[in-house]
């Protein structure tokens, strides 16, 4: 049954990687593979449970005779529920941040970005959009940030040709920026939830490599743009009641919404409660302020919500479904013992975390980086220094898997940055393909070399800093 489950997941990964050819939504593929895989797991549950959880199942049975029904109860209450709880915590966090962005966008809090970027000088325009993208992606997931910035880009730049170039830089900045904090990307959020990293150390380790991986491709893209770019004429769009908010009100909402997300790691450290509770707290405060500032229009029964938030909501929901499917697929690989076999193979034949990260990054250019990074994260557990390092044949290699070890940094960095080598390697890039009709051939010809140079130089920066600190 392990072979059947593994084959199912591999076929699902192939369909996800070829979404641009099959036109089958990757969220559909991921969810279908996860559901069918867990059904197959339950069908052969006795073998898996006895092999992986033998002692724990014996305690659960309490001397009762082993039956299929008892095994199913154990899987539901002891195996699946653990992954379900972890998944729900991450999904709730994303839902909270998605609604934070929706409220801010409907209140026109991001209009200042479009105003700041309205420059005929292509370099000023490019660096302004890239800078704001990187700053926003530090707090928000890459897809939401990219969709938001592409919507702003369409309001500023008139010609599609130049939107393709600038949109590619936005995708790179969103992925690199998200890799610098534990709340900036779904994969880094998973690593943090796993206890593999701490927020301060994670950001300190990856800020310089991510900066290099963002700045270098952006500088190269800037050289491909004309000196002056034709802009879209500004129009006074009706935004309902929220357009009447004053500047200080929008600034306050922006500080509470995005600035409040910076408090989440501190909230978790103080209370030890899941990060999604901190995100919900920020959303609650923001929503109250939103209602108070729009109270007059609410009482007059006139619309208070913007009409152009549907794209943000639709893409975020699809991303949540896709992440749900991939997360459950990875859980299957853990419970069938496949992950353990992969870790043993890597220890024997590779035994170098830099080679592992480069290989993972290269593959993530074709296979969606979320699927690949989640797999890489769960190949190894977080090592325990007293027991595992003492028993390791190579303590220096094993140290990479401790909390805040280099392995966790490199997996996130390579997955996020190298996933931008092709637009099909990340959900933000695929959004760019659909939004601006960017083809894989055009992207590979014009953008891939620039991303490759930035990724490898950033990797070199990480190596030098890590070597110097040690």
N, C-alpha and C positions, 0 to 999 in steps of 0.2 A: 504493500500500500504506500510505502514511502516513495517508491519510484513513481507511482501514479500521481501522488500529490506534488512531487517535485516537477514532474512533466507538465502538470496543469499550470503551475506557477510560472515555469519557464515559457510556456506558450503564451500565457498572459503578458509576461514581460516583453515578448517579441511583438505582440499586438499593440502594446502600449508604445513601443519604440517606432512602430510603423503606422501610427495613427494618421499621419499626413498622407499615407497611401491608401489605407483601408477606410478612412473616414469613420471609424468606429470610436466613439468617445472613450478616452482612456479611463475616465471615472467608471463608466459602465463595465469595461473589461476588468478593472481592478476589483470592483465590488462582486462581480460574478465569480471570478476566480477565488476570492476569499470565501464566499458562501459555499460554493461547491467543495472547496478544499476542506473546510471544517466539517461538512457533512461526511466526507470520506474519512476524515480523522475519527469522527465518532463511530463510524462503522467498524473501524479496526482499533477502537480505543483501548481494548484490553492490552494488546501488545505494547502500544506506546506508553500507557500508564505504568505498566509493570516494569518497563525498561527504564523510563526516565524518573518516575515518581514511586518506585517500589515501596520504600519505607514509609513515606507519607500516606500512601494509599492503604497500607496495612494498618496504620493508626486510625485512618478514617473508617475502615471497615470494622475495626474493633472486634475481630474474631469472627465476624459474620462470613457466611459462605460467599465466594466471589461469583457475582452474577453480572449479566450485561447491564441490567438496570442500575446496579450499584456503581458500575464503572461510569455510566452516563451521568449519574448524580455527582460523582467525584469530578468529572470533567467540567460540568456546569458550575459547580460551587467552588472548585479549587483551582482549575486550570484556566478556563476561558474567562472567568470573572476578573482575574488579575489583569489580563490584557484589556478587557472591557473597561475596567476602572481607569487604567492609564490612558486609553484612547479617549474616553469621555472627558477627562481632565484637559487634554490638548484641544479637543474639538470645542469645548466650552470656552477655552481661551481664545481660539480663533473667532468664534461667534461674537464674543465680547469686543474684540478689536475691530471686527468687521462692522459692527454697529457703531462703534466710536467713529470710524471713518465716515460712515453714512451720515451720522448726525453733523459732523464737521463739514462735510461736503455740501449738505443741504443748507447749511447756514452760510455758505460762501467763504469759509475760513481759509480755503486754499486759493482764493482768487488772487491773493498777493503774489503768488508764484507766477501766474500768467502775466501779471503786470510787471514784475521784476524782469521777466525773460523777454519782454517786448523790445528787443534791440535788433537793428538791421545788421549789426556786426555778428557774424556767424559764430565767432569764438566766444564772445560774451554770452550769446544765447545758449550755446552748447554747454559751457561750463556752469552757467546758472542752473540749467535744468538738471545737469548731472549732480551738481552739489546738493540741490534740494532733494533729489532722488536718494542720494546716499544718506542724507540726514534723516529722511522719513523712513527709509527701510531699516534703520537701526532699531526702530520701535515696532514697525509693522511687517507683516509677511511680504515676501517678494512679489507675489502675484497682485495683491491689493495695491501695493505701491506702484507697480508697473502700469496697471489699468488706470489708476488715478493720473499718473504723469503722462500717459499717452493721450488721455482725454484733454489734458492741459495743452499738450503739444499740438493737437489738432486745432485748438483755439488760437494758436500763435503762428505756426508755420503753414504757409499756403500750399506749397508744392509737395507732392507725395515723395518725390525723389529724395528730397532733403529730410523729410520725416523718417524715411527708411534709415538713413545714417544716424540721425540724432536718436531715433527710437532704439537703435542697436546699442548706443552708448547708455541709454536709460536702462536697458535690460542688464547690461554689465554692472552698472552702478547699483542697481537694486539687489542683485545677487551678492556682490562684494560687500555692500553695506550691511546686508542681512547676516553675513558671516562674522561680523565683529561683535555681536552681542548675543546673549542666550535667549533673548526674546525677539530677535530680528529675523529668524528663519525657523521653519517647522523642525528641521533636522537638529539645529542647535538647541531648540526647546526640548526635544527628545533627549539629547545628551545631558542637558541640565537636569531634567526630570529623572534620568537614570542615576544621577549622582556622580557622573564621570568628570564634571567640571564645576568650577565655581565662577560666578559672574565676573568678578574683577580679574582673576587670572586669565580667563578666556578672552576677554576684551584686550587685555594687555599683550597677550601673545599674538593676536591676529590683526591688530589695528594697523601695524606697519605693512605687513604683506598685503592686506586687503587694499590699503591706500595705493600701493604700487600697482596692484592688479587693476585698479580703477583708473588711476591717473595716466598710466602709460597708453593703454588703448584709446582713452579719450583724447589724448594729445595727438595720437596718430590719426584718429578719425577727424580731428579738427583740421588737419592738413589736407583732407580730401574735400572739405567744404569750400564753397566760394567765399569771397571776402564779405559779400553782402547777400542777405536772404530776404526774399519778399515775404512780408507778414500778412496775416489775415486782418482785415479791417475790424477794429473792436466794435461790437454791437451791444446794446443794452438789453440783455436777455432777461425775460421775466422769470423770477425765481420764487414767486409767491411771497409770503410774508417775510421769509428769511433774508431777502435782499435788502430789507429796511434796517437790518442790524447795523449799528455804528461800528467804526473801526475798533474801538476799545472793547466792544462786546465780542467781536470775532477773535480778537487777540486773546481775551480771557478764555474763551472756549478752546482755542488752540492750545494754550498753556495747560489747561486742565486735562484736555484729551490726550495729546501726545506727550506733554511733560509729565502727566500723571503716570504714564506707563513706565517711566524711569524709576518710579517708586516700587514697582512690583518685586524686583529682587530683594529690596530691603524688607518689604512686607513679608516675603517668604522666609527670610532669615530670622525675623523677629517672631513671627507667629508659627512657623513651620507648617502653615497651611498651603494648599496647592496654589500655584500662580494664577489659575483662572479666577480665584476669589478676589485677588488684587485687581485683575482686569475688570471684573464685574463691579467692584467698588468704584473704579474710575468711571466706568460707563454710567453707574447710578448717579454720581455727582454731576457728570456732564449732562445727563438727560434732564435732571432737575433744573440746571441752569438754562438749558435750551427751552424748556417749558416756560420758565419765568420770563425769559427775554422775548418770547413770542406769545405772551399771555393775551395781549390785546387782539391779535388775529385769531387765536383759539376761541376766545369768547364770541367773536363775530362770525364763527362758523366758516371762515375762509380758509383755504388750504395753507398749510404751514410746511409741508414737505416738498422738497425739490422733485422735479419730474425726470431728472437725468441720472438717478442713482441705480437704475435697474441693472445696468451693465456691471457695476461693482458687486451688486448682490448676486447676480447670476454666476459670475466667474468665481466668486468666493465660495458659493454653495457647491459648485462642481469640484473645486479644489478640496473642500472638506470631504466630499464623497470619495474622491480619488485617494486622498490620504488615508481615509478609513479602510478602503480596500487593501492598499499596500501595507498598512500597519498590521492588519490581520493575516495577510500573506506571510509577512516576516515572522509573525508569531507562530505560524504553522511550521516554518523552517526551523524555528527553535525547538518546538515540541516534538518534531520528528527526528531530531538529532542531526539534521543536515548542517546546521551552523557549527556544531562542535566538530564535525568532520572537516568542514572548510577551515576552521581555525588550526586544526592539526596539520592540514596540508600546507597552510601558509607558514606555520612555524618551521616545518621541515624543509620546504623548497624555496621560500622567499626570505624569511627571517630578517626583513629590513622594512621598517615602517615607511621610509621615503619611497622605496620601490612600490610598496602597497598603495600608497596614496597617489602616486603617478599613474599606476595601472587603473585604479578606481576612477581617477579623473578622466583618463582617456576613454574608458568605457562609458562614463556618464555623458560624454558628448553625444552619444547615440542613444543610450538608454536614459530615460528620465532620471535626473539626479536624485529626486526624492526617494525613488525605489532603491537606487543603488546605495545611497548614503545610509538609509535605514538598515539595509542589509549589512553594510560595513560596520555600523555602530553595534549591531547585535551579534557579530561574529565572536567577539570577546566580551567577557564580563569585566567589570571594574575590579582590577587586581587588589588584593589585600597584602600590604607590605610584609607583615610578620610571617605569614604562612606561605604565600605564593612566591615571593621573591627569594626566600631562603631555599626553596626547593627548585628554583629555576636553574637550568644549566647556564644561562646567560642572564645574570641579574640586570645588566644594563639594558638589554632588550626588553626584559619583563617590566622594567620601570616605566616604559612608555605606556603601559596599560593601567598605571595607577591613576588615582584621581588627579586631574590636571596634567596627565601625561601627554607626550607629543602625539601619540596616535589619535587621540580624540580631536586635537586641533587640526591635524593634517587631513583627516577624513572630511571634516566640515569644510575646510578651506578648499581642498581640491574638488570636492563634490560641487560646491557652490560656484567656484570660479571656472573650473574646466567644463562644467555643465553649460557654459556660455559659448563653448567652441562651436557648437551648432545650435540653431534655434530649437531643434527638437529635443535638446538635452535638458530643458527646464521649462516649466509651465509659463514663465514670463516670456521666454523666447517664442513659444508657440502662440501666445497671445499676440505678440508683435507680428507674427506671420499672418494671422487672420485679420488683424487690424489694418495693416499697411501692405498686404499682398507681398510680403518678403518671401522670396524663394530660398530653398536650401542652397542652391547653386550660387546665387548672388551673395548670400551670407558667407558661404565657405570661401568665396573668392576675395571678398572685401574685408570681412570682419574676423574670420578665424585666425589668420596670421597675427593680427594685433592682440587678440585675446591670448593666444598661445605664448607670445613674448611676455605679456603681463603676468600670466599665471606662473611661468617658469622663473621669472625674476622675483616675483613675490615669494615663491618657494625658496629661492636662494636667500632672500632677506630673512625668512623665518629660520633657515638653517644657521646663518651667521649669528643672528641674535641669540638663538638657543645655544649655540656653541660657545658664544662669549659669556653668557650667563652661567653656563656650567663650568 
